[in-house]
Amino acid sequence: MPSPRLPSAAGATLHDAGHDWDAIRVPRSVGLAVLAILGPRCGAAIEDPLTAAGCVYYFVPTGTASTWDVENTVALGRGSALVIPPTRRTEGPGPHWRICPGEDGWLTDPDALAAAIGDAFGPRIGEERAG
């Protein structure tokens, strides 16, 4: 059963993942590069500077978290929750929208997201990318 939406003093609400969407947490430094790589293919994205090094959350279809296996990222599905800022909050402090939900919805294609994350991290030591 979904938890109730709990409002914060700043207007943000806590929402359960795994019902309307799953989310993928990416370190901020990589997450901002992923935004640029995806461009208009990117769905809604939240930046949270309050975590240790900051992070960016991408929304993906429900069920993605159960099969997600991308290094240095964390999938949030059923049993996880995410703070959703008010739509008008597009800068900090605190969690804010890097890309607000639009008419086309919240979701980013998980395959495109995984590829963009791989591109943003770059090749591993000793690995070369095909040119």
N, C-alpha and C positions, 0 to 999 in steps of 0.2 A: 504494500500500500504506500503511495507517495506521501512524503512528509508534507505538512502544511508549509506554505510559503511564509517564511519568517522575515518580516521587514527589519531593516537596521535603521539606525538613526540617520544614515546618509541616503536612505531610500533604496539601498540594494536589498535583494531578497535571495534566500537560499533555496535552490531548486535541486531536486533529485535527478541524477542522470539515469539513463536507461529506460525512459518512458517516451519522450518525444525526440530525444537525441542522446548520443554519447558524446564525450568530449575527449580531446587529446591535448595533454599538457606538454609544451615544448619549452626548453630554456629560452629566455628572452632574447639573447643574442642571436640564436638560430631562428627563433620565431619571427623576429622582425625581418630577417632575410627571406623567410618563407612567404611572408606577406607580399614582398616585392616579386618573388618568383611566380607566385600564383596569379597575381594581378586580379583581373576581373573574374577568374575562376574561383576565387576565395569567397566562402560564405562568411557569416558573422565571426568575429574574433574578439576576445577579451584579453587585455593586458593586465596582469596583476603584479605591480612592482613590490608588493609587500612580502612575497616569498623571499627566500634567502638570496637568490641571484635574479629574481624576477622571472616571470614566465608569461607565455601567451597560450590561451586556450582556443582550440578550433572545434567547432561543432560538426559532428559526422553522424551518419545514420545510426539509429538504434541497432545494437547488436555488433557494431564494429569493434567495440572494446574486447569482446570475447575472442577475437582472432587477431587483434592488433599485435604486431611483434616488430616494432621499430626501435632500435637502440637509442638510449638517452631520451626517451619520451615515456609518458605515463598515460595509459588509457583509463578513462573514467566511465564506467557503465553502472549497471544496477548495484546499489549499495554505496555509491559515491554521491557526493553533492557538490554543487558549484555556486559561488556567489555571483549573481547576475546583477550588474549595475542598472540604474534607470537608463532608459534610452537616451536621455539628454546628456549623460555623463560621457564625454569623449576625451577627457584628460584627467590626470590624477589630482590630488593624491588618492591612493587606493585603486581598486579595480575599476577599469573603464573600458569603453568600447574602442578598439582600433578600427574595426569595421562593424557598423551597426547592422542589425538584422534588416534586410530589405524586403521588397515585395516578392523577390524570388526565394525568400526563406533564409534559414540559418545555416544550411548544411554545405560542407565542402566535401567533394568526392574523396574518399579515403585513399584511393590509388594515386590520385594527383597529389594529395597531401604527403603521402609517403615518399613519392619521387622528389617533391620539392624539399622535404627534410633532408633526404640523401644529398641533393645538390647543395643545400645550404651548409651541411656539415663538411662537404668535400670528401675527397678520397682518404681512406685510412693510410697510415704510414706503410710504405712498401706497396701500396696499391696504386695503379694508374688507371685513369679514366680513358675509355675509348674516345678517340678524337673524331 
